[in-house]
Amino acid sequence: MKHPYDFVVIGGGSAGYNAAQVAVGLGKRVAVIDGARKLGGLCILRGCMPSKTLIYSAEVLHMAQSGPEFGLRVPKASADMRAVHARKKRIVGGFARYRVKQLKSADFDLIRGQAHFVDPHTLELGDGRTVEGKHFLISTGSKVSVPPIPGLADVAYWTSDDVLELDFKPRSVVILGGGIVACELAQFLKRVGTRVCIIQRSPNLLRGHSTEAAHEIRRAFEDGGIEVFAHTKIIGVREGRGGISVMFKHRGKTIRRQADHLLNALGREPATSGLSLEAVGIKTADNGRILTNRWQQTSVPHIYAAGDCCGPHEIVHVAIQQGELAARHAARLKGLTPIDPSLLLCVVFTDPQLGSIGWSEKDLIEKGVAYSTASYPFYDHGRSILMDADYGYVRVFADRKKGRILGAEIVGKDAGELIHCFSAALAMRATVHDMLRAPWYHPTLAEVITYPLEQLAGKTREHQ
Ligand SMILES: Cc1cc2nc3c(=O)[nH]c(=O)nc-3n(C[C@H](O)[C@H](O)[C@H](O)COP(=O)(O)OP(=O)(O)OC[C@H]3O[C@@H](n4cnc5c(N)ncnc54)[C@H](O)[C@@H]3O)c2cc1C
């Protein structure tokens, strides 16, 4: 049967927009459906771009306040939250306008409306219109989850959306959760002058990252005046005259923390509830994520999924890769390769930043890989000493025999940039010896990477 569209994309965020562009480039008839009041997707409107704009303002403020450390006299620096907010609005507005222009001028039909499946080849929109297609991509993103914590649903808690819209300095905030969003926003709030307390259920901040990285970032947070409770059991949340209070168990004691505001940063869940996935037999995991195979096909093979709605990572470049792969697979392109999990790249925009790529030590142990590892601290490196950037380290993992790079983790100043020194090396399956043949300028932060590489080169030579 001939359908009006070859490829119908539900959700025009990072995954959906890029998938649609690829499908158009392959000569397909494409429609993008998006039901948002404001087009642009999470990354531009309420995710990466606004958060990093604010975090950078806070970093500049912190640098100004650190003037005396560098022999500088800086008049008392403080945040003008209205101006910080206005700058963010202007910058994000520019990105959003550009994306809307791209969506509206592209060679696909942009259809506004919330879509749900009525049969495996037909979507219905809120106003009753229908859209038929041969292949579909679900890229509907995620929404903040509200775990069943007693009292949480009854108080006026903030989400990351609210923090990104602040045009005043809150006096105090208690943050539930210790993941990436929680940590990044905690430090932003602290730096603009808010009293911040993090209450986290897992044993360490930044679950999924190494214990060593979590400890280093926690040390920096506590040195900077953020109160952190990890390994807690939250008993309940209550709103009273003095603000919002959270009761929790920690090391056998019951503790209460109260603040003017509460930020629920306990995670996000797939935005799939209104899609009628059951009606067409699309399977989901217990956490609601759409299950896909390595080509991003759902359990209904002509329907694909990409981005936060299927995971497993909430990372923009991964969402884009998934969407583009789905578009190419649906077009039956030959020679495709699935997304390579051994190249997973992640950055946390705290200070010190955290960058990781490839396999972690936990992955390598689980896989039974024979690996060597070496690390080097920032406090012993010339450039970081002169920059007063002594938190952190570089750790590298390499195959024990030949020294092929398997993964790396950097905690430290600009780690999100530095970790990219390993991107091409990993993709090209380079060894520590290959990386050491490259030139490294002195005195740069990047130069610190050569020290663990040298150690590993020595170790692998012993095995050769
Ligand atoms: C505060 C914060 C900071 C972040 N920082 C980073 C970062 O620094 N780096 C990074 O890589 N990632 C970051 N992320 C995560 C990143 O933003 C997401 O992983 C990414 O934007 C997800 O893209 P997506 O295409 O899956 O979904 P989205 O961009 O959310 O797009 C989904 C689209 O689908 C539409 N839609 C939903 N349901 C329907 C429906 N039924 N019908 C029609 N349309 C529908 C929505 O309107 C939306 O436009 C951050 C997230 C947050 C919350």
The ligand as an SDF file (V2000), in Angstrom:
LIG
                    3D

 53 58  0  0  0  0  0  0  0  0999 V2000
   18.4180   20.6630   32.8760 C   0  0  0  0  0  0  0  0  0  0  0  0
   18.9300   19.7130   31.8120 C   0  0  0  0  0  0  0  0  0  0  0  0
   20.2130   19.8540   31.3340 C   0  0  0  0  0  0  0  0  0  0  0  0
   20.6940   18.9980   30.3480 C   0  0  0  0  0  0  0  0  0  0  0  0
   21.9820   19.1530   29.9020 N   0  0  0  0  0  0  0  0  0  0  0  0
   22.4650   18.3400   28.9460 C   0  0  0  0  0  0  0  0  0  0  0  0
   23.7860   18.5160   28.4470 C   0  0  0  0  0  0  0  0  0  0  0  0
   24.5320   19.4140   28.8730 O   0  0  0  0  0  0  0  0  0  0  0  0
   24.2270   17.6880   27.4620 N   0  0  0  0  0  0  0  0  0  0  0  0
   23.4540   16.6700   26.9770 C   0  0  0  0  0  0  0  0  0  0  0  0
   23.9010   15.9240   26.0950 O   0  0  0  0  0  0  0  0  0  0  0  0
   22.1800   16.4770   27.4520 N   0  0  0  0  0  0  0  0  0  0  0  0
   21.6760   17.2850   28.3950 C   0  0  0  0  0  0  0  0  0  0  0  0
   20.3850   17.1170   28.8410 N   0  0  0  0  0  0  0  0  0  0  0  0
   19.5590   16.0400   28.2540 C   0  0  0  0  0  0  0  0  0  0  0  0
   19.0790   16.4330   26.8480 C   0  0  0  0  0  0  0  0  0  0  0  0
   18.4650   17.7100   26.9060 O   0  0  0  0  0  0  0  0  0  0  0  0
   18.0890   15.3860   26.3180 C   0  0  0  0  0  0  0  0  0  0  0  0
   18.7190   14.1140   26.3510 O   0  0  0  0  0  0  0  0  0  0  0  0
   17.6800   15.6650   24.8650 C   0  0  0  0  0  0  0  0  0  0  0  0
   17.2920   17.0060   24.6900 O   0  0  0  0  0  0  0  0  0  0  0  0
   16.5280   14.7290   24.4560 C   0  0  0  0  0  0  0  0  0  0  0  0
   16.1740   14.9580   23.1140 O   0  0  0  0  0  0  0  0  0  0  0  0
   14.9110   14.2040   22.4880 P   0  0  0  0  0  0  0  0  0  0  0  0
   14.9400   14.4810   21.0300 O   0  0  0  0  0  0  0  0  0  0  0  0
   14.8750   12.7910   22.9300 O   0  0  0  0  0  0  0  0  0  0  0  0
   13.6260   14.8820   23.1550 O   0  0  0  0  0  0  0  0  0  0  0  0
   13.0900   16.3940   23.1730 P   0  0  0  0  0  0  0  0  0  0  0  0
   14.1130   17.3690   22.7640 O   0  0  0  0  0  0  0  0  0  0  0  0
   12.4530   16.5480   24.5070 O   0  0  0  0  0  0  0  0  0  0  0  0
   11.9720   16.4260   22.0430 O   0  0  0  0  0  0  0  0  0  0  0  0
   10.7490   15.7880   22.2020 C   0  0  0  0  0  0  0  0  0  0  0  0
    9.7080   16.5480   21.3880 C   0  0  0  0  0  0  0  0  0  0  0  0
    8.5720   15.6930   21.2550 O   0  0  0  0  0  0  0  0  0  0  0  0
    7.3960   16.4770   21.3490 C   0  0  0  0  0  0  0  0  0  0  0  0
    6.3110   15.5490   21.7320 N   0  0  0  0  0  0  0  0  0  0  0  0
    6.2070   14.8170   22.8700 C   0  0  0  0  0  0  0  0  0  0  0  0
    5.1080   14.0390   22.8270 N   0  0  0  0  0  0  0  0  0  0  0  0
    4.4980   14.2900   21.6380 C   0  0  0  0  0  0  0  0  0  0  0  0
    3.3460   13.7660   21.0030 C   0  0  0  0  0  0  0  0  0  0  0  0
    2.5860   12.8310   21.5590 N   0  0  0  0  0  0  0  0  0  0  0  0
    3.0040   14.2550   19.7860 N   0  0  0  0  0  0  0  0  0  0  0  0
    3.7610   15.2230   19.1810 C   0  0  0  0  0  0  0  0  0  0  0  0
    4.8740   15.7290   19.7390 N   0  0  0  0  0  0  0  0  0  0  0  0
    5.2540   15.2560   20.9440 C   0  0  0  0  0  0  0  0  0  0  0  0
    7.7410   17.5240   22.3780 C   0  0  0  0  0  0  0  0  0  0  0  0
    6.9100   18.6580   22.1960 O   0  0  0  0  0  0  0  0  0  0  0  0
    9.2040   17.8170   22.0710 C   0  0  0  0  0  0  0  0  0  0  0  0
    9.3610   18.9160   21.1900 O   0  0  0  0  0  0  0  0  0  0  0  0
   19.8650   17.9650   29.8240 C   0  0  0  0  0  0  0  0  0  0  0  0
   18.5510   17.8290   30.3140 C   0  0  0  0  0  0  0  0  0  0  0  0
   18.0930   18.6810   31.2840 C   0  0  0  0  0  0  0  0  0  0  0  0
   16.6770   18.5220   31.7880 C   0  0  0  0  0  0  0  0  0  0  0  0
  1  2  1  0
  2  3  1  0
  2 52  2  0
  3  4  2  0
  4  5  1  0
  4 50  1  0
  5  6  2  0
  6  7  1  0
  6 13  1  0
  7  8  2  0
  7  9  1  0
  9 10  1  0
 10 11  2  0
 10 12  1  0
 12 13  2  0
 13 14  1  0
 14 15  1  0
 14 50  1  0
 15 16  1  0
 16 17  1  0
 16 18  1  0
 18 19  1  0
 18 20  1  0
 20 21  1  0
 20 22  1  0
 22 23  1  0
 23 24  1  0
 24 25  2  0
 24 26  1  0
 24 27  1  0
 27 28  1  0
 28 29  2  0
 28 30  1  0
 28 31  1  0
 31 32  1  0
 32 33  1  0
 33 34  1  0
 33 48  1  0
 34 35  1  0
 35 36  1  0
 35 46  1  0
 36 37  1  0
 36 45  1  0
 37 38  2  0
 38 39  1  0
 39 40  1  0
 39 45  2  0
 40 41  1  0
 40 42  2  0
 42 43  1  0
 43 44  2  0
 44 45  1  0
 46 47  1  0
 46 48  1  0
 48 49  1  0
 50 51  2  0
 51 52  1  0
 52 53  1  0
M  END
$$$$
